[in-house]
Amino acid sequence: MRVAFLGAFDPGYPRVRVLQEGLVEHGVDARLYPLSARPMAREAKLIGAWLSGAALADAFVVPSFGHRDVPPISLLTHAAGAPLLFDPLVSRWDTQVRDLGRVRAGSVAAARLRASDAVAMRLADVVLCDTWEHGELFASEFGVPRSKLARVPVGADRAAFALGEARAATRARDGAPLHVVYVGGFLPLHGAETVIGAAALLEARRGAGFARFTLVGDGMTAHRADRDAAALGLRSLRRVPRVPYPEALAILADADVALGIFGTTEKAARVIPHKVYQALAAGVPVVTRRSPAVVELFPGSSPMALVPPGDAEALSAAIETLAEDPARREAMGAAGREAALRFATPERVGAALLEAIRRPRGGLR
């Protein structure tokens, strides 16, 4: 089977890497055809990609954030009689209006974003969702039939799991301050202000040498985080700008504790981001917010330390507990990696994607 990833996507984006690696694990010829993000150039590259081999695919995937790509691509794929799968990852309307607050609810711009979501999801034969919580949003807000939804968890790529194997072969650090790492895009759902608050509480209680925090990345709330850290005079916190993916992954895998998300937005309750899966794959103990998405994918006893959203005191207490109990950290890291191996490897994610691909035509070969 040949599957073409088609759209204005970043080939290095973790979600794309995991999906492609997953299909390859199952013997699928998964080819990437990234298009230009510029409107006129996008259409020209689409035709070029189609003529250069994409048309021979048995199925097509429009990767994350490709809402604008679905309409023109659907014309080609439907004419060819091949299924089109759309992996929105997020709703443009939900992200810009309700999560980031960049677009006013009820405005013309908000209506356009909602229409973009609805049109793209309705034109696709199958709509992927990373959690059923997200799938329910797609169904209730944009009228996507639940029969068109397929859950394909975000997962982690081979590189993250390889770092976990290397970590398992090394001894834990003794005597050094606990190294707590956040890697991300400083989105509102990440709750960076909660991380800053927790760092301040720990520094006040235990001193600057008890735990050191490294925050990697840039984004919407980064300036506020830097301002608050400076105003509080935090000595235990270090900021690292956005770095290439392999470097960010290495920093995350070298942490004693990895931080997930702590935001209080509705979207924060529906997602489990890449960095959580990557940390689990690498065997790093994870602290993140309790949410319906976590309960959905990790039913029963969670391999992570879960805290209420937006609660700096609870986050500081969880970090403090882990700092004082190396054995617990080691056990939590091992349990998290075991959970990731069960359902978040490229092979497992690829199996879920392959099942979704086969659904429209009753079994592709």
N, C-alpha and C positions, 0 to 999 in steps of 0.2 A: 504493500500500500504506500502511496505517496500523499503527504499532507503538506500544503503550502500555507505558511504564515504570511499574510498579506496585509499591509497597512503602513501608516506612518508611525512605526514603533521603533524603540531603541533595542537593537539586538542584544545588548548587554544587560537589559533590565532583568532582575532576578526572576520575575514571574515567567518571562519568555524563556529564560535559560532552563528553568525547571520543566516547563511544558515540552520544550524541544528535547531535552535530555531524556525525559520520561518516554516519549514516543520512540526515540532511538533504542531505548532499553528493550522495547517490544518489537524491534526489527522494522520499524516504520521509517521510510525515507522522508524525514521531516526537513523541509527546506525553507529558508527565510528569504522573504522578498520585501525588505524595508523600502518604503516610499518616502518621498520628500514631504515635509510638513507644509510647504508653501502650496496654496490652492492650485494654481495653474500647473506647477511642476508636479504636483501629486498625481493629477490625471495622466500627464504624459508618462510618468514613471510606471503608473499602473498598466497602461497599454503596453509599455516596453516589457514589463515583468510578465505580463500575460503571454506575449508573443515569444518571449525567451524561454518559456518552459512551465510557467505557473499553470497554464491552461491544462497541462497533462495531469494535474493532481486529482486524486480521488475525493478529497475533501479540503476545505479551506477554513482557516482560523484567522479571524481579525483579533489581534492581541489587545491588551489592556489600553484603555483610554481612546480606542479607535472609533468612537461614535460617528465622527464625520466620514470615516472611511466605509462604513457599512453600506450606505445607499448605492454608490457607484459599483462597489465590488459585488453587491447582490445581483445587479443586472447581469454581470458576467457569469457568476456561479449558477444562477438559476437557469440561464440560457444553456449552460453546459450540463445541467442536470446533476450537479454535485452539491452536497450539503454545505451550508455555511454556518459555522459556529462563531459566536461573538463572545469574547471574554471581556466584558466592560470593566471588571474589577470594582468600579465605583459608579455611582450615578453622578453625572455632571451637575444636575439640578441640586441633588442632596449635598454635594461637596461645596459648590459655590454659594448656595443660598443658606443652608442650615448649618453646615460645618464651619466653613471659612468666613461666612458672613460678608462676602465680597459683593454679592448681588442682593438687592432688596426683594423680599418676598412680595409677590403680587405684581412685580414690574414686568415690562415687556421683555427685558433681558431674561428674567426668571422663566417666563413662558416659553421663550426660545430654547432655553436649556432643557426644560421639561419635555418639549417636543422632540429635541434631539435624542434624549433618552428613549422616549416612546417609539419613535420611528426606527431607530437602530435595533432595538430589541425585538420589535415586531417583524422586521424584515429578515432577521436571522432564523435559521431552522432550529437552532439550539442556542440557549443563552446560558453561559457558565456563571456560577456564583461560587465564591470561596467559602461561604457559610450559608446555611438555610435561612439564617436571620437576614442576610443580604438578599437572598432569593425572595423572601417574603416582601421586602421593600419593592423589588422589581415587579412582583405580581400585583401588589395592592396599589402602588402609585402609578404604574405605567401600563397596566393591563396585560402583562405577559402571562399567558396561560401557564399554570404550574407544570403542565405536561411538557413544556418546552425547556424547563429549567434542569440543569445538571450540576450537582455540587462537585467541584474539583478543588480541594484544599490548596492553599498557596504552596506549602511545602518548602523544602530547601534543596539547593543544588548539590552536585557532587563535591564541589570545593568545600562547602560547609561540613559535610559528613567526613571528608578526608581530614579536615582540621580536628574533628572530634576524635578520630583514630590516633592522631599524633598527640592530642592532649591526654588521652587515656593512658598513653605509654610513658608519660612524665609524672614525676612526683609533685604533689601540691606544695605551694610555697608556704614556708613556716616563718613566723615572726614579722613578716612585712605587713604594712597596713592593707586592709581589704581594698581591692581595686574594683570599683563599681563603674560600669560603662553603659552609657546611652549612645546609640547610633541611630540617626534618623533625620528626617526632614523638618523637624520643629513645626509640625502641624498642630492645630488646636487639639485634635484628638489625642496627641501624644502626652499632653499635660506636663510640659517642661517646667512650668511654675511649681508643680508638685514636687518635682525632683529637686529644684532649687530650695524649696522649703524644707525638704527632708535633709538635705545636706547642711542647711543652717542649723536645724535642730540637733543633728548628730555632733556638729562642731561645737555647739554650745554645751552639750552634755558631756562629750567625751574628748574634746580637743581636736585640733586640726590633723593630728597624726593617727587618729583612729581609723579613718577610712578616707580614701582619695577617690574623687569622682572625675571621670573623663567624659565630656559631652562632645560627640563628633557629629559634624554636619552643619547645615545652614537651612534657613527657611523662614516662614512667616513670623514665628514667635522667637526666633533666635536673638533678635535685638533686645527684646524685653528680658529674656533670660540673662543676657550679658549685663544689662543694666541692673537687674535685681541682684545678681551675684556681686557686682562691684559695689552696690549700695550696702550690701550686707557685709562686705569685706571678707568674703569667703576665701580662705587660704587652702582649703582642701579640694577645690574645684579647678579643673583645667579644661579649657575650650580648645578644640581642634576643628579647623574649618573642614568643609567637605573634601574628602579624599577619594581617590579611585577605589572602585568596589573591592578589589583584592586586599587593599590596605585596610579598608574599613572592616572587612570580614576578619582579618588577622587581629585587629585590635579587639574586636568583639570576642573572638575565640580565646584571647589571652586574659580575659577578665576573670575575676573571682565571682562576680555577680553581674548578670546582664539585666538591664531594665527594659520592660516592655512599654506599655502605654498606660496613662493614668487620667486621661481626659474624661470630661463629664458629658460630652456631646452624645446625641443619639447614635451617630455613626461609630463612635468609639465602642459602643456596646455590640456592634455587629461584626467587628473585624478582629482578626488575629494577624498582625503584620509580619512581613518578611523577617524582621530582626528577631522576633520571638522564635520562629521556626529555625532560623539560622543558629541562634544560641542553643536551642535544644539539640539540634544536630551536632553541634560542637561539644556537647556535654557540659555547658555552662549553666549553673543554677540561674533560674529566671524569676524575677519578681514583676508582676504585672497586675492590672486591675481585674477584679472579678466582673464577669459579664456573661450575658446569655450565649455569646459566641464561644467563650471558653468552656462553659458547661456543655454546649452542644458537641464540641469536638474532643473534649476531655471529660467524659461523664465519670461519675464516681470520684475517686480520689485524684486530684490534680497533681501532676509532677512539678508544678510551679507553686511559688508562694503567692497567694492572691490577697489583694488589699482592696478596700473600697475605693471607688474613683475619687480623685481630687483630694485625697486624705494624706497630707504630708506627714502627720504624726504616725499613722499606720505604716506608711512606707518606711519611715526612719526606724520604727520598731522592728519591722521585718528584716531590714538590713542589719540592724544591731544584733538580732538573734543569730543570723547567719554568720556574722563576723565572729561571734563567740563560740561557734560550733562547727569546726572544720569537717567533722565527720558527717554532719547533716548536709553541709554543702556538697560533699563528695557523693553522698547517697542521692541527693536531689538532682545533681548533674547526671548521674548514671540513669536515674529513672526517667528524666526528660529525654535523654538520648534514646533510651529503649522505646519510649512512646513515639518519638520521631521515626525510628526505624520501622515501626509497625504501620504507619500510614502516611508519612510525610517525605519519604524518599522519592527521587525522580521516578523510580520504577512503580511505586504505589500511585503517585499522582498521574503518571502516564497511563496506568490501567484505568483510572477513572475517566481520563480524557478519551481514551480509546473506546470505552463503553459509550460515551456521549457521541462520538463520531459515528459509531455503527448504528445508533438508534434511528436516524432519519430514513435510511435506506434498507433497514432490516438486516444488516450484516455485510460490511464491505470486505473485500478480500484483496 
